[in-house]
Amino acid sequence: MTATKLTSKSLGGNWGTILLPINKDGSIDFSKLNDEIDYLIAAGTDGIYTNGTAGEFYNITEDEYDKISELVAIKCRQENRLFQLGVSHMSPIITAGRLQRSVTLKANAFQLILPDWIPLNRQEQDEFMLHVQSLAKDTPLILYNPPHAKSKLDVSDFLRLETLVETLIGIKVADGDATWYQSMIPVAAKLAVFVPGHHLATGVKMKVAAGAYSNVACLNPRGAQKWWEMMKDDLEGALHIERLIVEFMTTVVVPFQKKGFSNPALDKFLAAIGGWASVETRLRGPYSSIEMSEVNEARKIAERILPKFLLAI
């Protein structure tokens, strides 16, 4: 089967992430993962992606990486669903290996970070991205540049890389204020810009966001998809929903963030609150997990603040 060719213009929408069901002994429960993938496919999200931050790409073996990637690829191809394979790793050698082994899986795109132990200068960024492009053949690339990255990219970097790397079609970034959005308009004219899920309606209003690799989809993939569809027909209504989502995040999620819990811990907490997947809050060590005992109270707050369609319970 030939993979659908994504471009900077066709890439967009609400993409759901694979979250790893971790057993008490630290192993991955592949039976639960299988069920989770089935749910994400049935939920009708615009696409599915693997091995992002929420997928704990930095804390899995290469055998596990291959097994996860193959499982998602087989299921998505069977159902004719768009999927991206994350090939990210802090080591450029491991990223290259993941990419080389994944090319035959015919993903619609590869998502990756820049090497992340020593900050890269521009020449090194260019060299790495050109090398990745050569390994990926003609499969499109999406560059993920999170706030905690060692190499923090700006507008000029995105525009330079877009010109240099022919197969770079999108970026995933944290957003900012109105000034940031204004500065990103030239980038959005050339690349599909993905912003945090809970700010997606604002990103659409500012004519920058093409979509989100969404934390709202962690809460409920179906609800996040409905919200995305609302943005096309009723942007003001979608902005109202965004304000409710931000209120919920501020009330429930930010306090745990301030206690030092990582973004993957917060994403798994959202999934547990949403109740759509049999994925508990457990992360692989040494990373701390939010206790499952916190879920019920958080769910009550979600039911009070959020519209019903955003909850799977």
N, C-alpha and C positions, 0 to 999 in steps of 0.2 A: 504494500500500500504506500502510495506517495503522500508525504505529509503536506497538509495545507500550508502554503507559503505565506507566512505573516510578513507584513511590511509595517513601516512606521505609521502608516495611515490606517491599516486594518487592525493593528494591535490595540486592544482597549478593553474596558469593562471591568467586571467584578471577578477576580480570580481567587479561588479557594486553595488554602495550603494544606499539605499533608502534615499532620501532627503525629508524633510517634507514641503509641501506647507502650509505656514502660512498665514491666513487671517489677515486683518488689526486689528481685535479685538483679535488677538492672538490665535484663534482656528485653528485646523487643517482642511484643506479642503480635506475631504476624497474622494470626487469625483475626484479631480485632482490627488490625491495619487493613486487612482485606475488606472487612465490613465497612470501614470508614471510607475507603476509596469508592465502594459501591454507592454509599450515601452521597458523596460529593458529586459523582456522575449523575445520579438521579435528581439531585437538587437543581440542576440546570444552570450552574454557574457558567460564565463565559469561558472559563478554563480552569485547569488544575495545575499546581506546580509543586515540585518536591524540593527538599533539601534547602529550604530557606532558613532564616534564623529560628523560626518556630519549629522547623523540622530538625533542629539540633545537628546541622550538617557538620559542625565543628567537633562532634563528640560521638561519631560512629566509625566503625571499622570499614575498610574498603569492601570487604565481602558484604557487609550490611548495606553499604551504599549501592552496590550492584544489584542486590536482591530487591531493594526498595524501588530503584529505577526501573528494573525489568517488570516488576509487578504493576506499577502504574502505567508503563508504556503499553503492556499487553491489554490491560483493561480499557484504557482510553482509546486505543486503536480499534478494539472490538466494538465500542460504542460510538465511534467516530467523534470523539471529544478532543478538543484542543488541550494540549499539555506541554508544559515546559519542565525540563529537567535542570535542577540546580547542580552546578558543578563546582560550586564555591569551596574554597579552602584557604586557610591563611598561607599555606605553602604553594608557590607556583608549580612545583613539580607534581604535587598531589592533584591540584586543579587540572593540570595537563593530562594526568593519567585518568582521572574521572571522565574528562571530555573524550579522550581517545576511545575508552571502553563504551561510551554512551552513544557514539555517532550512529552505530547500527540500529539503535532503537527508534530512530526517525522521529525525534521530538519536533514540535513546531518551533521551539526556540530553546536556547540554553541561557540560564541566568547565572551570573558570576559576580564575584567581588574582585577587587585588585588584591595582590599579595599584601599581607597585613601583619608583618612583624616590624619591618623598617619602612618608613614612609618612602614612596617612590617619587623621584623627580619626573618632570614631564617626558624626558627621553625614555625613562624606564617604563612609565605608563604606556607610552606609544609602542615600545618594543613588546611588552607583555600582551597588549591587545592585538597587535598584528600576529603574534605567535598563536594566540588563541583562535583568531580568525582562520589561520591556515589549518589548524587541527579540526575546526568545526566544519570544514568544507563550506557548503553553502547554507548551513543552518544559521538562522538569525541569532543575534546576541542581545541580551538585556543586561546592562551594567547596574549593579546594586551598590550604591554608595551611602551607607548608613551614617548617622551622626558620629558614631564611635570609631569610624574607619581611621586608620593611620594616615591615609592619603585622602584629604578632604578636597573634593573637586568643586570648581565654581563654573559659572556660565561659560567662561572662555575655554575651560577644559572640555566641557561637554560639546561645545561647537567644534573644537579642534579634533576631538576623537570621532565625532560624527563625520567629519570630512575625510579623516584618515582611514577609518575602519568601515569599509563598505557594507558589511553585514550587521553593524550596530544599528538596531532599530528602536531601542527604548532604554529608559533609565528608571530606576526605583530610588526615590530620595525622600528625606524628610522635608516638609514644607516650612514656610515661614509666614511673615506678615504680608500685607498688601504690596509693600515695596519688593519683597522677594518674588511674589507672583508676577509683578510687572517685569522684573528683570529676566524671568524665565520664559517670557513670550517668544523671543527668538529661538530658544531651544525647542519649545513646543511646536514650532513651525517645521522642525526637522526631525524630531524624535518623539516617540510616545512617552509622555511623562507620567509616571505612576506616583501618587502621593499617599500618605497614610489614609487608611480606610475611613476613619472617623472624621476626616476633613474633605472627603471626596466631593460633596456637593459644592463646597466653597471652591475647590479646584476647578470644577466644571464652570461655575459662575465666572471665575477669573480667566476662563478660556486657556487654561494651562493643562489641566489633568485629563488624560485619556482614560484613566482607570485607576484601580488600586489592587495591590496584592494584599488582601484586606483583613485587618484585625476584626472588622465587623462580621466578616464571613466566618471567623473563628467562633463568634457568638452564635451565629445561625447563617449558614450558607444560603438557604432559601430566602430568608428575610433580607439579607444583604443584596441578593439579586433583585428582589422586588424594589428595594430602595434605589438601586441603580437604574432600573427601568423607569421609575418615577422621575428621575432627573431629566429624562428625555422629554417628558410631557408636562411635568408640573415641578419646575425647578424651585419655586417658592415653597411649595409643600415639602420638597426634599430638604431644603435648607432648614425648615422648621424641625424635621426629623433629626437633622444633624445636630441642632441645638440640644435636643433631648438626649442624643447619643453622647454628646460632650458632657452634659450634666451627669449622666450615668457614669461615664469614665472618671469624671472628677470626683464623684461621690464614692465610687467603689474601687476603681483600679488605681488611681493616683496615690492613695494612701499606702498601698502595697509597694508601689514604685518608690515612694519616699523611704520605705523601710529597707530598700536595697534589693528587692527582687528584680530579676532580669526580665527583659522583654519576652523570652520564651516562657518564663513562668507566668507572666501576665496573659499571654495568648492561650496557654493551656487552662488557666483559670477561667477565661472567657468561654472556652469550649465546654468546660464543666458546668458553668452557669447556664449556658444555652441548652445543654442536655441532649444534643443531637447525636453525639458520638460516644462510644464506650471508652473514651480516653479520659483518664483521671489526670490530676494535676502534677503527677510525678515527673520530674526531670531526672536525667542521668546525673550522678554526682560528678564533681563536687558541688554542682549548682543546686541552690536551695529551691524547694518547691513550696507553694502555698498549700496549706493543709486543706483536705477535702471538707473538713468540718466548717470551713468558712463559706462554702458554696451556698448552703440553704439560705442564709441571711442575705447574701449578695443577690440571690435569685429573687427574693421578696422585693428588694429594692428595684431590680430590673423590671419586675412585673408592675411596680408602681409608676416608674418613670417612662418606660419604653412602650411604644405601640405593640400590640399583640403580634403583628406579623413579623416583628424582629426576634421573636422568641419561638423556639421549637417545642416548648414545654406546654 
